[in-house]
Amino acid sequence: MPAPRPAASFTILVIDDDAPVRDMVTEVLEADGHLVFGASGGEEGLAIVEAVVPDLILVDRHLPGMNGLEVVRRLRTGAATRRTPIVAMTSAIGEEASELTRAGCIAFIPKPFNPTEFRRLIADLIRVTIARRHHDSS
């Protein structure tokens, strides 16, 4: 039987076609006690969501095939993921960033990023998510 996860752990899906970035993000999140699933593209990410509904989704804007914007739009129409926090990890600026916000991303993590700053940003996002869930359940 697997060991229980820490109470503060989350299930996080990382969708990014850049394997070194995906690996670094996974390593940082797992070191903080989270259960992490990785996908190298939008279709793969959506397939994972069907099997495991994550607490948080990190998605790159620029993906081969189905881009991150389309992934976000599809996640927002799914009953299981309609309210799941989605964060864009992207170098996109201007209109591309605005499109992601309008589609349903709650935040951006600008690329490139270092692991320390990434860890801080994710910790802040998780605190906001926990606070929002607590408020919604009250």
VENFENUR-V53545 format. One record per backbone hydrogen bond with DSSP energy under -1.0 kcal/mol. CO is the residue of the C=O (numbers start at 1). NH is the residue of the N-H. If there is no record, write none. Layout:
co=CO nh=NH
co=CO nh=NH
This chain:
co=6 nh=9
co=10 nh=35
co=11 nh=55
co=11 nh=56
co=12 nh=37
co=13 nh=58
co=14 nh=39
co=15 nh=60
co=17 nh=19
co=18 nh=22
co=19 nh=23
co=20 nh=24
co=21 nh=25
co=22 nh=26
co=23 nh=27
co=24 nh=28
co=25 nh=29
co=26 nh=30
co=27 nh=31
co=28 nh=32
co=29 nh=34
co=30 nh=33
co=35 nh=12
co=37 nh=14
co=39 nh=16
co=41 nh=45
co=42 nh=46
co=43 nh=47
co=44 nh=48
co=45 nh=49
co=46 nh=50
co=48 nh=52
co=56 nh=13
co=57 nh=87
co=58 nh=15
co=59 nh=89
co=61 nh=68
co=67 nh=71
co=68 nh=72
co=69 nh=73
co=70 nh=74
co=71 nh=75
co=72 nh=76
co=78 nh=82
co=81 nh=84
co=85 nh=57
co=86 nh=106
co=87 nh=59
co=88 nh=109
co=90 nh=111
co=93 nh=96
co=94 nh=98
co=95 nh=99
co=96 nh=100
co=97 nh=101
co=98 nh=102
co=99 nh=103
co=100 nh=104
co=100 nh=105
co=107 nh=88
co=109 nh=90
co=114 nh=118
co=115 nh=119
co=116 nh=120
co=117 nh=121
co=118 nh=122
co=119 nh=123
co=120 nh=124
co=121 nh=125
co=122 nh=126
co=123 nh=127
co=124 nh=128
co=125 nh=129
co=126 nh=130
co=127 nh=131
co=128 nh=132
co=129 nh=133
co=130 nh=134
co=131 nh=135
co=132 nh=136
co=133 nh=137
